[in-house]
Every structure is written in structure tokens, then in C-alpha cells.
Amino acid sequence: MDTCGSPPPVKRNRKSPTDNEEDCMGIRAVLSDEYNEIALIKVHSCQLETKKQLQSVIQELSQKLPRLQHLKRVHDRNVLICATSEIGDAETLEEHLKRYAFSANVLQALCHQVKVVEVPARMPKLRVQYEQMMQHWPCKFHPNHYSESLRNGSNFSISQRVFHKRMAQLLVQLSRDVNKDRPVGICVDPRQTRIVSIAGASETYGHEHCSMLLVDFVARSQQGGALRSELSFVEDQENAETTLRGLPKAYYDYLKENEAYQDLQFGAEMSRKGQPQQQVMLDSKHGQGGDNLSKYGPYLCTGYDVYLLQEPCLMCSMALVHSRAKRIFFLRPSDNGALVTRFQLHAVKELNHHYEVFQFTTDGSLT
């Protein structure tokens, strides 16, 4: 303790991730437009003459036009009736309401001082949206802490961020040192942070289709795989608890001989014989992929994280959907990318599986 009675400053370990905060940042969640845009629709509203009309008006509206449930139906005696798009070009609001058999007194109240207002088209997903939407019309909001963490970048711990960024750096090195500057992908089992498979785009399959090769190599680790490859793969040792069958020897040997990567773990969980694999696929369609990996063992990329040097094209992005990947991380955007550049495939609601997408953001240190 010094003469002023204050303790000396604490010295941090140079290698501590907190010593350089930039090393722990640089990953952004690629969220759908529903998280970013404030969509508005035009709605007919009326102003009630007295508060006594409120109960009967709201009661009939909720029974006969039970829409706009994400909004407060009443605001300062102004009542939302229906979207303007619901009324045909050849009819008036009063004619439209008469088709729903409103009582005479409620119909009269709904047709008093009618005007068109713009209101939020859907319920907000983030608090910042909620605050913006409230400026248009009061709406309902159910906070989702995970969604908020995706937006503000707090969904990963410091150690997780360090690992993710390390995988981004590894993609660059493998591309440069092993795959002639062509795209590379890495598949990881996040439960034990084990590298399951590595694949690099080749002239045979096209530079853009690295993801499809990676999915096929993951299938090799499960005694599957459909593509013929001239590559040599790592052979499993007798009585091994994990399998290295999804790892081409060129990548595996490079990493094992590189001192900087001696701490990396490799291998996929062995396929469990006799397990109901069809059930794994069915359950994963209902968003249970992470649990299925623990329950039934590996099934394609169920529960796995995929790291890609290049943003995948549409075909590769769909291959990752069909393989039930959990999360996709990519470093560089592509001209024909299907997750950010052209559109957001992972945000298409009609798909029977959805993965999360994250993009590495750098200051050029990874190029």
C-alpha cells in the first residue's frame, strides 16, 4: 500500500482476453428485418363521443373484428377499427362494418370522426422498436432477453468470443496455407468445442460450394457421405471414444504440427447404433436440435456450429438448413451470398429449420 493509503493498481495478465477488448468484440448477429425495421400499416380509427360507449364498442369489435391484437385498441378515446386494406375499393367503412352485423349504436359510434392513422404492423421484438412504435400508437411488448442480447452483442461470454474469433483466424490461415486461398469451412461440436470436420472448396466442386463439402465430410464422421473425394482422411485409432473420419489429413496434420494450435480438440461423437435417427430429424424440425444431439447422438450437423470463410450461396445455405446446423458464422461477404448480401435465407419463416447467423466484423487484421 502506498503512502496515500491506496492499494497499487492490479496488474492484469497480458494474455487475458479482457486486456484487449477488441479481441472479444467483432461478432454481430445477422437478424431478420423484423428486428430492424418499423413496419407501419394504415388503419381506420374513430373517436368516441363519450367513455360510456367504450365497453360496448370494444366488446363487439373483439368479437367481430378480432384483429390488431398486438396493439392497444383504445388510445385517448380513439379506437382502432380495421386496416384500410381490408375494405374493398367499391365500399365505404360503414358498408364494410354492416357486413359484420354491428348493432346500430356501436355502428354509429364507429363511424364518428373517422380518420386514417399509421400504426405498427406487428409486435415489437426489441425494446428499441417498442419505444419507436409507441410514438405511433401504444402496442403490446413482451421482452425477450435473448433477442436483446443478440442485438447488443452480449449473448456470448468473453471466452466464447475468443474461441469464435480464433476460428475466424484459423479459417484465414487454413485457406492461405493449405487450400491455395480458396474458401474453407470448419464444423465444431460446441458442447466440447471439438472440431468435427474441415473442408476446403476445390476446383472440382467450385469455390463457392465449400459448405456442401463440409456437410458431406460431417456425414463421413457418421459413417455416411455421398460425394467421392480423392482426399485422404484421418483414420480412427482402435477403441477411440471420438471419430476423426470427417477430417482430411492435410488440415489435421497442419494443425497438429502447428504449435499455436496444440490445444485444439478434434473428433466427433461416435454414431450411436440402434438409435432412432428418423426421430432426430423429426424432432429437429420442431426446434429441438440441441437436445437431440445429447439424446440421440450426431445426426448430420444437428446442434453443430459452422464457421465459413465466405458467406454461403443459396445452394450452400439450403444445404446447411437441411443438415440442421445450429449456428453459422462467416467472415467475408460474397457477391451471391444468401444470408446477408442478396437476402436472408435464415429468416424465411416457411423453412422447417432455422439456424442463427453471425458475421465477424474486423478492422482488417484478419485479411
N, C-alpha and C positions, 0 to 999 in steps of 0.2 A: 504494500500500500504506500502511496507517495505521501509527501508532506502535507498535502491538502486533505488527506483522508479519503481520497477516491481510489478505487481499485484500478490497476492498469488495464488497458484495453485488452480484450480477449483476442488471442491470435488464432485465426482460423486456418485449418489445413488447406494448403494450396490446391489440393486435388478435390476439395469439397465442391459439390455441384453448386452450392449457394455462393461460392466465391465469384462465379461469373454467371450472373443471372441470365445472360443471353443464351447460355448453353441449355438452359431449362425452358426457354421460350422458343417460338418458331414453329408451332404446330397449330393450325386453325381447323376447326370443324367446318366442313362444307355442308351448310344447312340449306334446306329447300327454301324456295321463295316465300313459303308461308311463315318463315321465321324472320324474314327481312322486309317484306312489303306490307303496306297497309292498304288492303283492297277495300274499296267502297262501292256500295250499291245505292241506287235511288229508290226511295220508299215514300209512299203516300202517308202523310200524318194529318191528324186533325187536332183541334184544340177544344177541350170540353168546356162547356159554359159554366158548370158547377161541379164541385167534387162529389156531389151526390150521384152523379151519373157514372162515376168511376167503377163501382162494383159490378153493375150490370153490363157495362161495356166490356170490361176485361173478362168477365165470365163467358160472354158469348164469343169474344174474339179467341179465347183459349180453346173453346170447343169447336169453332167453325173455321178458324184460320190459325191453327197452332204452329205458326212458323216464327222465324226470327227469335228462336229460343235462346240464342247467345246474347241477346240484348235485353235491357230493361224496357218493358213495353210502354211504360209511362215515364215522362220526364217533364215536370212543371206543367201538369195538365195537358201536355202534348202526348198524344197516343199514336204509336206506330200501327198502321193498318196492314199494308201488304206492299211488296215490291212492285214498282211500276211495270216491270217486265211480265207480271202475272196478268195484266189487263190487256185484252185484245185491242188492236188498233181501232176497231169499229165500235167499242163500247166505252161508256163512262165508268168512273169509280162506283157511282150509285148503282148502275146496271149490274156491275160485277158483284157487288155486295148482295143485291137482291137474289142472285142465283144461289146464295148460301142461306137464304130464308132468315135473315136477321129480323128481330122484332122491330116494330115501327119506331119505337122511342130510341132504340140503340142505333138504328139506321140513320135516324135524324141527327143523333149526336156525332156519328162518324162522318157525316157529310158537312159538318160545321167548320168553317175556316180551314179548309183542306189546303195543304201545300206539299211540295216535294222536298225532301231532305236527303242528304247523303249520310249514310250510316255504315259502320264496319260490316263487311260481308261475312266475316267468320270470327270465331272466338280467338282472342289473342293467345299466343303460345309463350310469349315472353313479357316480362313486366314493362320493358321499354315500349313494346307495342301497346300494351294496356294503357299506359299513360298517354300515348299519342291518340289512341282510339277514343279515349274519354273526352277529348277535345271536340269530337264529332257527335258522339252520343254515348250515354252510360251503357257499359256492357259488363257481362259476367267474366270472371277470370279465376282460374284455378292454378295457382303457381306450381310449376314443375321444377324442382331443384336441379334435376339432372340437365334439363334443357337449358337452364340458366348457366350451369357450369360449362356446357358446350360453347355457349356464346362468349363467356368471359375467359375461357381457357383454363378453368380450374378443375376440369374433370380428371386430369392426370396428376399424380403425385410427382414430386421432383425426380425420384428415382425412375419412375415410368417415363418421364420426358427424356431423361438422359438416355435410357435404353432406346426409345424410339428414334432419337436423333442419331444415336450410334448406328442404328440400322440404315438410316439415310446415308450416312458417311460410308457405310460398308457397301451400299449399292453403287456408289460412285467408284469406289476402289475396285470392286469386282468387275465393273464394266470396263474400266480403264486397263486393269492388269490382267484380266482373264478373258474377257469377251470382246476385245477389239472395239471398245467404245460403243458397243451395242447395248440396248436395254437389258436390265437384269431384274429379277423378282425374287423375293425371299418370303417363305411361309414359316410362321412361328406359332407354336402352341403357347399361348400366353399364360397358361396355368403354371408351367415350369420354365417359361422363357427359353424353350428349346427350339432350335432351328430344325424344322421338319424337312424342308426341301429348298433348293435353289435352282433357278432356271434362267438361262440367258437366251435372248432372241437370236436366231440364226438366219442365214441366208435361205435355208431350206424352207422355213416356215414364215418368213417375213419378219422384219424388225419390230412391227407393231404388235405381234401376237405372243409376246413373252408370257402374258397371263395364262393363256391357254396351255402353253408348255408347262407352266408351274402347276396348274391344276392336274395335268396328266402325271407329273412327277410325284405329286402328293398321292395320287391314286396308286402309284407304284409302291409307296410305303404301306399300302393296304392290300398288297398282292393283286393290284389291278393295273390300269394304264392301257390306253388304246393306241397311242402313237408309237411307231417304230423309231428308235433312236440309235445312232451309231456311237453315242456316248458310253463311257464306262461308268458304272455306278458303284458306290461303296457296298461291299458285302458285309453282312452281319456276322458277328462272332458267335460262336456256339453259346447257347444259354443266355444270350443278350436280353436285357429287360426292355430295351427300345430298339427300333429298327432304323437303319441308315439307308434303306433301299431307295429313298427319294432324293438322295444327294449325289450328283455327279462327282466323280473323283477329282476332276480338275479344280472345282471350287472347294471341295472338302480339303484336299491336300494343301491348297494355297492358304487356307485359314489355319490349318493345323501347324503349318511351318512358319506362320507369321506370329512373332512374339506378342504383338498388340492384341491378338485375338485368342490367346491361350485359355482365357476364362470362359469363352463361349461354350454353351451346351448344345449338343446335337442329338437328334433322334426323335422319332415319333412313337407314340404308344402303339404297341402291337395290336393288331386286329383281334377282337375277341371272338373266337369261334363259337358258332351257335347262337350268337346274339341276333335279335330281330332287326336287321338292318333296314327293312322296309318301314318299321316303326320309327326309326331315326329320321327318315326322310319325311314321314307324315307329321311327326311332332315338330320338326324344324320349320315346317310351313306355318306353324302356329306360334312362331317366335320363341321356341324352347331350345334353340341351338346350343347355348352354353351349357345347359343342364344335360342335354343329350350326350355331349362329349364325355361327361363324367359317368352318365348312366350306362351308355351302350358302347363306349369306345369310339374310335375315329370313324367318321363317315365322310369321305371327300374332305372339304375344308370346313366342316361344321365346327364352329367355335374357334377357328383359327384366325390369326391376323395375317394380312398380306401386305408386304411392302414392295412398292414398284418404283423404279427409276422414272418411268414415263407414265403419264396419265393414260389409262387403258382406252382403247377404241370401243365402239359399240359392241362388237362381237365378243371382245375380251371381257367387257363389263357384264354382259349377259352370262358368259361362262362362269364368272365369279358369283353371279346370282344363283345359277343352277348348282354350283358347288357348295352353296350355303356358307360362304365366308362370313365372318363376324364383323371385321373392320378392314377397310382398305386405306393404306397410307401411300401417297405418291409424292414425288419430289418435283418433277418438271411437267408442265402442261404440254399437251400435244395438240396439233392442229385439228385432229379428228377426235379429240378426247370426248368421252361420253359422260364424264362426271362433273365437269366444270365448264369446259370450253364451248362445246356445242349445246349440251343440255345436261340435266341432272337425272341420270337413269335411276339412281337410288331413291329418288323422290317420287317415282311413278307409283301411285297407290295401287294400281291393278296388279302389280307383281306379287307373287306368292311368297317372296322372301325379300327382306331389305337389310342391307348392311350399312354401317356408318362409314363415312368418308372423311379423311383428314388429309390436308395438304401441308407439306413442310414449307415454311417460309424462311428464306435465308437472306443474308446480306451479300451473297456471292462467295462465301467461304467454302461452299460445297461444290462449286463448279470446277 
